[in-house]
Amino acid sequence: MHHTAKMVKKGMVLIVVLGVTSISVFWRINMTPPCACDRCLSEDDPWFMQRFNKSVEPFLSANYKLSEDAFNWWKRLQAERRSFSTYRRTVDRLFQMFPPSPVVIEPRPDRCRTCAVVGNSGNLRGSHYGPLIDFHEFVIRINRGRIQGYEADVGSRITHRVMYPESAVHLDNTTYLVMAPFKTRDFEWIMKAITIGPSGKPRIRANKNLAMFMNPAFMRYVHDMWLQKKAGYPSTGFLALVLALHICDEVHVFGFGADSDGNWSHYWEKLRYKNLKTGGHPEGLEYKVIQELDMRRKLTFYAGW
């Protein structure tokens, strides 16, 4: 009887030890923060999780196979008339010239990937955000956003430039070219533009080993989930912002929205007309989403005025 009691006692001790061990392992696995930032991008908000899907591939790669359904959505953006098979052949050629997979720094518990997404809004004029923007590890600029002469307000550093052919600019040898393609011809354009242009020289200077191509399926996801299908298609700036949510741990957003007078303009332009409104892009809707993300502490938004 005494022997049996001792065995029961030992069994209970073993169960307690195993329980404590299991809890501590569970605690370590589940409570280790995904990054070393003060505030990592968490997934504890139902509104955010209804929109954010980290399984969507932001970039194309040589091994990625775009679905025909996603292609059919994408080809309507700019009245693409060529076939899905032509698209696939073109992308196959693309990755014979450019790196087969994008260079993306993966998340780690001991690292904080902090990003500044710098839009081109006139609200950056006089903001003095330059030093704050340059503080971030990655500085993502959009289309033809200018730097020279505007450093006090927009900073001087750049690590990524998100652009499409009509807005292409020369890049230095250390800047990532992130292309947002809207048609098959955009892939053909970049293959020619970065090698030999019409005059026998490259149309744009860029390091082709640092080129990355936004996935049409990612563009559709931004439209369907983040804009709730309420607009024709997202602006390049908003695509860059959602991209940052996927590749950064902490996102800081500058230069989006109208200026203090309600004008939708670029910071390097002198306005001739007041009450300048946005063009075909859904900037008003995008701006509301940015404000919502800021309110829910998923990014930090600097209005500029």
Secondary structure by P-SEA (a helix, b strand, c coil): caaaaaaaaaaaaaaaaaaaaaaaaaaaaccccccccccccccccccccccccccccccccccccccaaaaaaaaacccccccaaaaaaaaaaaaaccccccccccccccccbbbbbbcccccccccccccccccccbbbbccccccccccccccccccbbbbcccbbbbbccccccccccccaaaaaaaaaaaccccccccccccccccbbbbbaaaaaaaaccccccccccccaaaaaaaaaaacccbbbbccccccccccccccccccccccccccccaaaaaaaaaaaaaaaccbbbbccc
